[in-house]
Amino acid sequence: MSDDAGTAVDVAKFFVDGYLVLPGFLPAALVTRLSPEVDHWVDTGLRQRSIDACRGLKEFGPPSVVELHMPAHGELAVHPPLLKLLGELLGPSFAFHHLHSDRRPAGGSGKSWHHDYEQRPQRDRTHPMVHALHYIGGLRPEMGGLALLPGSHMEVAEKNVRAALGTAVLPGEVLLDELPPRSTVILHSALFHTRRAAPGRVDGAGFRYMIDASYCRTGPGIQWPPVKPYWRQVLAVARERGLADGKWPELFEERHFHAYETDHENESEGPAA
C-alpha cells in the first residue's frame, strides 16, 4: 500500500471499481513543457504520420519520430510517482506498453463504449494492464466527458461488445467531466469506458489535451500483444534515451511482447478517452 493513507484507500478501491481519479497529479513544471510538445506533435503532422504507419507500415514506412523522442513525453512515461503507484497496481515488475498523444477541439466527437485490454481472444483477466489517461489541461463539460462503468473490468468480453450502444448513458456509470489541469485517471485496461461528446460547442473553450500511456504486468510466461507495428522502435528510443534510468530494468524490454498482429481495431486512431 502507499505511504499515504488516502492513496491506500484509493488503491484498494481500484481493484473493485477498476479506476482511480488523481486530480492535479502531475507537476506544473512538467505540464508546462508537455502542452507545446502535444501542439508540435499535432500541428506538424507527426501524429498523422504515426497513424499512417499503423494503418499500413509497408505503404508508409515507420515514423521518423515517435512520442518518446519528445523530452517531456519521455519524462511523463517514467514519472516517478506514477511508476511507484503502478508498482502497487501491477506488481513489482511491469513494462511500458504504448503511449498516444492527442489534442482535440472542445465539443469534438465521442467514442463508443469499449475497453482496451490487449488479449486475443479475450479469455481471462489474470494479468493486470492499466491505462494512465493524463488530462494535462483538465476536463470541463464543454470538452466532453469520460464515462466509466465501474466493475466492468472483471468481465471477460471482447473490446467492442458494447459498441452498438454508442456513447449512451448506462446504469451505474460514472461521468468525469470536471477535472482540474494536470489530472490523471488510471483505468484497468479492461474497464469499459467512452468519450462522450459535449452537448454543444462553446466558442473559446480551448482544446482537450490527453496523453494516454499504458503499462502491463510482466513475469514468467507472460507476453503481451503490441498495438503499433513499429513497437520495437518505440522501446528502442526509450532505451537509447535511458528513460528507465536503471531503476526499472524491465520497463522497455522487448521480451515481454510477442509479434505484432495486423487485426487491431481502431488502434491507429490513437487515444480514445
N, C-alpha and C positions, 0 to 999 in steps of 0.2 A: 504494500500500500504506500501511497505517497506520504511524505513527511507532514503535509498539510492536511488537517482533519477534514476540512471541507472537500478537498480534492479526493480524499479517501472515500467519502460517501459517493461522490460522482463516479469514481472508478467502479465501485460496486454496482451502481445504477446502470453503468454502461452494459454490463453483461445481461441485464434484464431487459432494458429498453433498446439497446443497440446504438446509442449515440451519446455524445457529450457536447454541451454548448459551452464555449470558453470565450466570454466577452472580453475584448481588449487583450487577448492573449499575446499578440506579437508586439515586440518593442517598436516604439515610434520611429527610431532611427533606421531600423530595417525597412519598415513600410515606406518611409520617405524615399528609399532607393529602389524599392520594388515597383512602385507605381510607374515611374518613367521607363523601367525595363519592360513592363507589360505594354505600355504605349508603343515602344520601339518594336516589340515583337509583333504587334498587330499592324501598325501603320506602315512598316517597311515590307510587309508581305511574308515575313518569316513564319508566322503562324500558318498562313495559307500554304506555304511551301512544305511545312511538316504534314499538313492534311493531305496534300497531293501525294507525298511519299507513302502515306498509309493507304491511300486508295490504289496506288499502283507503283510499287518500288521499281519494277522493271522498266516501266514507262518514264517515270520522273526521276528515278535515282534517289539516293539518300540525301537528306538535307545537309547543307554545309554547316549549319548552326543548329544546335538543339538548346532547349531551355536551360540546361545546366551549364552551358557556356557563359551565361549571364551571371555576373558575380553575386548579386543579391539573391537570385533564384537558387544558386548553389548553396548559399548560406541558409536559406529557408529550408531546403531539403534536409539539412543536418542541424537545424536549430536545437541546441542542447535541451531546453525544457520540453520540446516536442519529443525528442528521442527518449528522454527519461520517462515520459508518460507512455510512450509506445512500448517501452520495456515492461510496463505493468499490464498493458493490454494484450501484447503479443507474446510475452515471454522474453527471456534473456537474449535470444538470437533471432534476428529478423533481418529482412532485406528490403531495400528500396525497390518498388515495382515500376512506377512511372510517375510522370508529372505533366500536367497540362496547364497552360496559362491562357487566359482569355479576358476580354473586355467587351461587354455588351451594352447597347443603349438602354436606358431606363424605359420600361414599357415594352421590352422585347418579347419574343415568343416564348412559350413554355416548352416543356419536355415531358412526355408521358411517363406514367409510373413505371419504374424499373428498379433493378438493383445492379450492382457492379462486381459481384463476386465471381472471380475467374476460375471456372471449373467446367470441363466439357467431357461428358454431360454432367449436369448438376446432380450430385449423388449423396453429399454429406456436408456437414459443417464442422468437421473435425479440427481443421486448422484455421485459425482466425486470420483475416485480412482486413485492413482498415483503409479508409479514405479520409484524409485531412483536407477539409474544404476551407481555404483561407479567404475570407471576405475582407480584403485589405481596406476597402472603403466602407465597410459595414453594409447593412441592408436596411432599406426603407420600403414601405408598401408600394411606392411608385416604381420601384426597381423590379418587383416580382419577388415572391417569397419562395422559401424552401419548405416543402411539406414532407413530413416523415410519418411512417407507420410503425409506431413502437412495437417491439417484439417480433416483427416480421422477419428479422434476421435468423430466427430459429426455424423458419420454413425451409424445406428443400424444394426449390422451384426454379424454373428457367427465368432468365432475366426479364423477359418480356411478357410473362404470364398475365400481368395486369395492364398491358399496353392499350388494350381495347377500351379501357376506362378513361383514356386521355389524361387530363390533369384534374379530373373530378374530385370533389371533396369526399373523403371516405370516413366512415365511422371510426372514431378513436385516433384520427390523425393529429399531429402536432404541426402547426404552421409557424415558421420562423420568418418574420418579415420586418423585425425591428432589432437590429444588432448594431452596436457602436463600431466605428472604424477599428481595424486591427483584430477583428474577431475570427475565431476558428471554430468550425463544427467538425467533430470527429465522428464518423459513421463506421459501424461494422459494415463491411462492403456488401454483405447480403441483405442489408436493410432496404426495404422498398422506399423510394423517395421520388419526388417530382419537382421540377422547377415550374412554378405556377406563374403565368404571365400576370403582370399588373392589370388592374381593371381598366386603366386608360393611360395614355401618355401624358406626361407633365413636362411642360417646357422648362428647361433649366435644371432638370433633376439630376443631370450628370450621368456617369457611367456605372455599370455594375461590374466591378472587378472581382474575379475569382480565380484563384490558383489552387489546383486540385493535385495533391500528392498522395500516392498510395504506397503502402508497406505491407509485408506479409511475413508470417512466421516461417522460420527455417528449421531444419533438423534432418536426421537420417530418413531417407526415403521420401522427403518432401520436395517436389518440383512444381513450379507454377508456370502456367502459360503466359508468355509475354503478350502485350497488346499492340506493340509497334513493331513493324518489320525490321526496323533499324535499332532494336533494343540493345544490341551489343555495343553499338556506337555510343548510346546514352551512358551505359555503365562505364565504358572506357573513358569518356570525358570526365566522369566523376572521379575515377581512379587517377587520371592524369592530373587533375586539379588537387588531389589529396584531400577531398572533401571529408572522408571518414576520419582523417587525422590520427589514424592508429587506434582510435578508441572504439570503433565499431567495425572490426575486421571483416564481417560477413556482409556488410551493408550493400556493397556494389559488386558482389561476386557473381559471375555468370552461371556457376554450377547449380544455382538454386532455380534455374529455369530450363524448360525443355524447348524444343524447336517451335518457331512461330508457325501458327496455323492461319490460313487465309480466310476463314469463315467468320471473322469477327463482325458483330453487328454494331454499327454506329461508332466504332472506336475512332474513326477519322474525324469525327465531329468535335473531339476534344471534350472539355468538361461539360457535363450536362446538368449540374445542380446550381 
